[in-house]
Amino acid sequence: MILLRVVQGLSVGGEWGGAALMAFEHAHPKRRGFAASFATAGQPSGALVAGVVLAIFALMPDDQFLSWGWRVPFALSGVLVIFGVWIRLRVSESPLFLEEKDRQSRSVEKPKAPIIEVLRQPRTLVLSFVALLAPFLSFTLSGAFGITYGATHGLSTSNVLFVSSAGSLVAIFAELGFAALSDNIGRRPVMIGGVVVGVASVYPFFALLQTGSTSGALLAFSLINGLAIGATFGPLAAFMGERFQTSSRFTGLSLGYQIAATLGGGFGPLIFTALIVNNTSDVTPIVWVVAGVSVLSVIALALSTDNEVEAPTAVTTGPAVTTDPAVIEPVK
């Protein structure tokens, strides 16, 4: 299981960046936030389906669930592999990528490896992953740590999984909505607001879970998923896409995202557990940690600068050439 989880993590490391990038670069310049958010919203969508299926099987007697019941949801996920392969066989390169590829073919200079281009701009990379640290801490709270915390404070495993799934449903629509808002007022104002709300949500989140009631847990997960996660993860893909040039965007976007996911999402549960190991009811140390990291994220967001990402100047799609991004057809 550990080996499969590592392989899954490596796969997601490339999957999210590629999916977000394809949506970002295919979209109209004024709708890139909304378009790219569908890749990010795929995470709570998957969590919703997985949580519901797992919650159903968790209704089984404990001995049956622990011996074989938990394996069935994993086996069912194999169906999605077929769907994923089908998508990959049909997807086309983005107009922006084709334009960049054409430019490089006509250039006398040998193109540099994307990782070299990204590392030559350490300020952009550092600001990018620091900006995402606070969002990933909120994501950690609503994910594995929040589920475990709820299960140890009076909620049954099945109930907390259903409630967490409901929170994922809220996150899907919140991410799409806040991403559309970022197309109108900018990525950074929306994300900074989400980080601030994320800090304010920590204490109420734990207080509601400590009640041990299903309604309290539902409100807790809806609060943090709808506001903190929705406002930060919704514009996130477009925000990252606008940090890097087309030639190195895939590498920069994926690297910044995964560093933040490792530090914030990976070490977050370990840090939170260590902080409350002696008193699970006193979450004040967690609040201070989230607040401190959030200050760093707000500063990074404020200092981040966009790279101008315009529509392709000309994209060849068979015999015709068009410059209107609203009518560009996929290149087969």
C-alpha positions as CSV (number, residue, x, y, z in Angstrom):
1,M,0.0,0.0,0.0
2,I,2.8,2.4,0.8
3,L,4.5,1.6,-2.5
4,L,1.3,2.2,-4.4
5,R,0.7,5.4,-2.6
6,V,4.2,6.7,-3.6
7,V,3.5,5.8,-7.2
8,Q,0.1,7.5,-7.0
9,G,1.8,10.6,-5.6
10,L,4.3,10.7,-8.4
11,S,1.5,10.4,-10.9
12,V,-0.5,13.2,-9.4
13,G,2.7,15.3,-9.4
14,G,2.5,15.4,-13.2
15,E,-1.2,15.0,-13.7
16,W,-2.4,18.1,-12.0
17,G,0.1,20.4,-13.7
18,G,-0.7,19.0,-17.1
19,A,-4.5,19.1,-16.7
20,A,-4.4,22.7,-15.3
21,L,-2.1,23.9,-18.0
22,M,-4.1,22.4,-20.8
23,A,-7.3,24.1,-19.5
24,F,-5.4,27.4,-18.8
25,E,-3.8,27.6,-22.3
26,H,-6.8,26.6,-24.2
27,A,-9.1,29.1,-22.6
28,H,-10.0,32.7,-23.5
29,P,-7.6,35.1,-21.7
30,K,-10.5,36.6,-19.7
31,R,-11.8,33.2,-18.6
32,R,-8.6,31.3,-17.8
33,G,-9.2,31.3,-14.0
34,F,-12.6,29.6,-14.4
35,A,-11.3,27.2,-17.1
36,A,-8.2,26.1,-15.1
37,S,-10.2,25.7,-11.9
38,F,-11.9,22.6,-13.3
39,A,-8.6,20.7,-13.0
40,T,-8.3,21.8,-9.3
41,A,-11.9,21.0,-8.7
42,G,-11.1,17.5,-9.8
43,Q,-9.5,16.9,-6.4
44,P,-12.7,17.5,-4.3
45,S,-14.7,15.7,-6.9
46,G,-12.6,12.6,-6.5
47,A,-12.6,13.0,-2.7
48,L,-16.4,13.3,-2.9
49,V,-16.8,10.1,-4.8
50,A,-14.2,8.2,-2.8
51,G,-15.6,9.4,0.5
52,V,-19.1,8.4,-0.3
53,V,-18.1,4.9,-1.6
54,L,-15.8,4.4,1.4
55,A,-18.5,5.6,3.8
56,I,-20.9,3.1,2.4
57,F,-18.5,0.2,2.9
58,A,-17.6,1.5,6.4
59,L,-21.2,0.6,7.4
60,M,-20.1,-3.0,7.3
61,P,-19.2,-4.9,10.5
62,D,-15.7,-3.8,11.6
63,D,-14.1,-7.2,11.1
64,Q,-15.4,-7.5,7.5
65,F,-14.5,-3.9,6.6
66,L,-10.9,-4.2,8.0
67,S,-10.3,-7.6,6.4
68,W,-11.6,-7.1,2.9
69,G,-14.3,-4.3,2.6
70,W,-11.8,-1.5,2.4
71,R,-10.2,-3.1,-0.7
72,V,-13.3,-2.9,-2.9
73,P,-13.3,1.0,-3.3
74,F,-9.7,0.8,-4.3
75,A,-10.5,-1.9,-6.9
76,L,-13.5,0.2,-8.2
77,S,-11.1,3.1,-8.9
78,G,-9.6,1.1,-11.7
79,V,-12.6,2.0,-13.9
80,L,-11.3,5.6,-13.8
81,V,-8.1,4.5,-15.4
82,I,-9.9,3.5,-18.6
83,F,-11.6,7.0,-18.7
84,G,-8.2,8.7,-18.1
85,V,-6.6,6.8,-21.0
86,W,-9.5,7.7,-23.3
87,I,-9.0,11.4,-22.5
88,R,-5.3,11.2,-23.1
89,L,-5.8,9.7,-26.5
90,R,-8.1,12.5,-27.6
91,V,-6.5,15.6,-26.1
92,S,-4.7,18.1,-28.3
93,E,-1.8,20.5,-27.6
94,S,-2.7,24.0,-26.6
95,P,-2.4,26.9,-29.1
96,L,0.1,28.7,-26.8
97,F,2.3,25.6,-26.7
98,L,2.2,25.2,-30.5
99,E,3.1,28.8,-31.0
100,E,6.0,28.5,-28.5
101,K,7.2,25.3,-30.2
102,D,7.1,27.0,-33.6
103,R,9.1,30.0,-32.2
104,Q,11.8,27.7,-30.8
105,S,12.1,25.8,-34.1
106,R,12.8,29.1,-35.9
107,S,15.2,30.4,-33.3
108,V,18.9,30.1,-33.8
109,E,19.4,29.7,-30.0
110,K,19.2,26.2,-28.5
111,P,16.2,26.1,-26.1
112,K,17.1,25.6,-22.5
113,A,15.6,22.8,-20.4
114,P,12.5,24.0,-18.6
115,I,13.9,23.1,-15.2
116,I,16.9,25.3,-15.9
117,E,14.7,28.2,-16.9
118,V,12.6,27.8,-13.7
119,L,15.6,27.6,-11.4
120,R,17.2,30.7,-13.0
121,Q,14.2,32.6,-11.5
122,P,14.4,31.5,-7.9
123,R,12.4,34.5,-6.7
124,T,9.3,33.5,-8.8
125,L,9.5,29.8,-7.7
126,V,10.0,30.6,-4.0
127,L,7.2,33.2,-3.9
128,S,4.9,30.7,-5.7
129,F,5.2,27.8,-3.3
130,V,5.3,30.1,-0.2
131,A,2.0,31.6,-1.4
132,L,0.4,28.1,-1.5
133,L,1.6,27.0,2.0
134,A,-1.4,28.4,3.9
135,P,-3.9,27.0,1.4
136,F,-2.4,23.5,1.8
137,L,-2.6,23.8,5.6
138,S,-6.3,24.5,5.2
139,F,-6.6,21.6,2.8
140,T,-4.9,19.4,5.4
141,L,-7.3,20.4,8.1
142,S,-10.3,19.5,6.0
143,G,-8.7,16.3,4.8
144,A,-7.1,13.4,6.7
145,F,-6.4,15.4,9.9
146,G,-10.0,16.8,10.1
147,I,-11.5,13.3,9.4
148,T,-9.3,11.7,12.1
149,Y,-10.0,14.5,14.6
150,G,-13.8,14.2,14.1
151,A,-13.6,10.4,14.4
152,T,-11.9,10.7,17.8
153,H,-14.4,13.2,19.1
154,G,-17.7,11.3,19.0
155,L,-18.4,10.9,15.3
156,S,-18.6,7.4,13.7
157,T,-16.2,6.6,10.9
158,S,-19.1,6.4,8.4
159,N,-20.6,9.7,9.6
160,V,-17.4,11.7,9.4
161,L,-16.7,10.3,5.9
162,F,-20.2,11.4,4.7
163,V,-19.7,14.8,6.3
164,S,-16.3,15.2,4.7
165,S,-17.8,14.3,1.4
166,A,-20.4,16.9,1.8
167,G,-17.6,19.4,2.4
168,S,-15.9,18.3,-0.8
169,L,-19.2,19.0,-2.7
170,V,-19.2,22.5,-1.3
171,A,-15.6,22.9,-2.3
172,I,-16.3,22.0,-5.9
173,F,-18.8,24.8,-6.5
174,A,-16.8,27.3,-4.3
175,E,-13.6,26.7,-6.3
176,L,-15.4,27.3,-9.6
177,G,-17.2,30.4,-8.2
178,F,-14.1,32.0,-6.7
179,A,-12.1,31.2,-9.9
180,A,-14.7,33.0,-12.0
181,L,-14.5,36.0,-9.5
182,S,-10.7,36.1,-9.9
183,D,-11.2,36.5,-13.7
184,N,-13.0,39.8,-12.9
185,I,-11.1,41.2,-9.9
186,G,-7.7,39.4,-10.0
187,R,-6.2,36.2,-8.5
188,R,-4.4,37.8,-5.6
189,P,-7.2,39.7,-4.0
190,V,-9.4,36.5,-4.0
191,M,-6.6,34.3,-2.7
192,I,-5.5,36.7,0.0
193,G,-9.1,36.9,1.2
194,G,-9.2,33.1,1.3
195,V,-6.0,32.9,3.3
196,V,-7.3,35.4,5.9
197,V,-10.6,33.6,6.2
198,G,-8.7,30.3,6.5
199,V,-7.0,31.6,9.7
200,A,-10.3,32.8,11.1
201,S,-11.9,29.4,10.3
202,V,-9.4,27.2,12.3
203,Y,-10.8,27.7,15.8
204,P,-14.5,27.4,14.8
205,F,-13.6,24.3,12.7
206,F,-12.2,22.4,15.7
207,A,-14.9,23.8,18.1
208,L,-17.6,22.4,15.9
209,L,-15.9,19.0,15.6
210,Q,-15.5,18.8,19.3
211,T,-19.3,18.9,19.7
212,G,-19.4,15.4,18.3
213,S,-22.6,16.2,16.4
214,T,-23.1,15.4,12.7
215,S,-24.6,18.8,12.1
216,G,-21.7,20.6,13.8
217,A,-19.2,18.6,11.7
218,L,-21.2,19.4,8.5
219,L,-21.0,23.1,9.3
220,A,-17.3,22.8,10.1
221,F,-16.3,21.1,6.8
222,S,-18.6,23.3,4.8
223,L,-17.1,26.5,6.3
224,I,-13.5,25.6,5.6
225,N,-14.1,24.1,2.2
226,G,-16.5,26.8,1.0
227,L,-14.5,29.8,2.0
228,A,-10.8,29.0,2.9
229,I,-10.2,26.3,0.3
230,G,-12.7,27.6,-2.3
231,A,-11.1,31.1,-2.4
232,T,-7.5,29.9,-2.5
233,F,-7.6,26.7,-4.6
234,G,-10.2,28.1,-7.1
235,P,-7.8,30.7,-8.7
236,L,-4.7,28.7,-7.9
237,A,-4.1,27.1,-11.3
238,A,-4.4,30.3,-13.2
239,F,-2.3,32.2,-10.5
240,M,0.5,29.7,-11.0
241,G,0.1,29.7,-14.8
242,E,0.6,33.4,-14.9
243,R,3.9,33.2,-13.0
244,F,5.9,31.4,-15.7
245,Q,6.6,31.7,-19.4
246,T,5.0,29.2,-21.9
247,S,8.3,27.4,-22.4
248,S,8.7,26.5,-18.7
249,R,5.1,26.9,-17.4
250,F,4.5,23.1,-17.0
251,T,7.6,22.7,-15.0
252,G,7.3,25.8,-12.9
253,L,3.6,25.3,-12.2
254,S,4.0,21.7,-11.1
255,L,7.2,22.2,-9.1
256,G,5.8,25.1,-7.1
257,Y,2.6,23.3,-6.5
258,Q,4.2,20.1,-5.4
259,I,6.8,21.7,-3.1
260,A,3.9,23.5,-1.3
261,A,1.9,20.3,-1.2
262,T,4.9,18.4,0.3
263,L,5.7,21.0,3.0
264,G,2.2,22.2,3.8
265,G,0.1,19.2,3.0
266,G,2.7,16.5,3.8
267,F,4.1,17.8,7.1
268,G,1.0,19.6,8.2
269,P,-0.7,16.6,9.9
270,L,2.6,15.6,11.6
271,I,3.0,19.1,13.0
272,F,-0.7,19.4,14.1
273,T,-0.6,16.0,15.8
274,A,2.6,16.9,17.7
275,L,1.1,20.2,18.9
276,I,-2.0,18.7,20.5
277,V,-0.7,15.3,21.5
278,N,-1.0,16.1,25.2
279,N,-4.3,17.9,25.0
280,T,-6.5,17.3,21.9
281,S,-9.0,19.9,23.0
282,D,-6.5,22.8,23.1
283,V,-6.0,23.8,19.4
284,T,-4.5,27.2,20.1
285,P,-1.0,26.0,19.0
286,I,-2.5,25.0,15.7
287,V,-4.2,28.3,15.3
288,W,-0.8,30.1,15.8
289,V,1.0,27.9,13.3
290,V,-1.6,28.5,10.7
291,A,-1.6,32.2,11.4
292,G,2.2,32.4,11.1
293,V,2.3,30.5,7.8
294,S,-0.6,32.6,6.5
295,V,1.3,35.8,7.1
296,L,4.1,34.4,4.9
297,S,1.6,33.4,2.2
298,V,-0.1,36.8,2.2
299,I,3.4,38.5,1.8
300,A,4.3,36.1,-1.0
301,L,1.0,36.7,-2.8
302,A,1.4,40.5,-2.5
303,L,5.0,40.4,-3.9
304,S,4.2,38.0,-6.8
305,T,4.2,39.5,-10.3
306,D,2.4,38.2,-13.3
307,N,3.9,37.3,-16.6
308,E,1.8,38.6,-19.5
309,V,0.0,35.7,-21.0
310,E,-1.8,36.8,-24.1
311,A,-3.8,34.8,-26.7
312,P,-1.8,33.1,-29.5
313,T,-1.0,35.5,-32.3
314,A,-1.8,32.9,-34.9
315,V,-2.7,29.3,-34.7
316,T,-2.9,27.0,-37.7
317,T,-5.8,24.6,-37.6
318,G,-5.6,23.0,-41.1
319,P,-6.0,25.5,-43.9
320,A,-7.3,28.4,-41.8
321,V,-5.5,30.8,-39.4
322,T,-7.3,32.6,-36.7
323,T,-6.2,35.1,-34.0
324,D,-9.5,35.2,-32.0
325,P,-9.0,33.1,-28.9
326,A,-12.7,32.8,-28.6
327,V,-13.0,30.8,-31.8
328,I,-9.7,28.8,-31.8
329,E,-10.4,25.2,-32.6
330,P,-8.4,22.4,-31.0
331,V,-5.4,21.4,-33.1
332,K,-5.7,17.7,-33.9
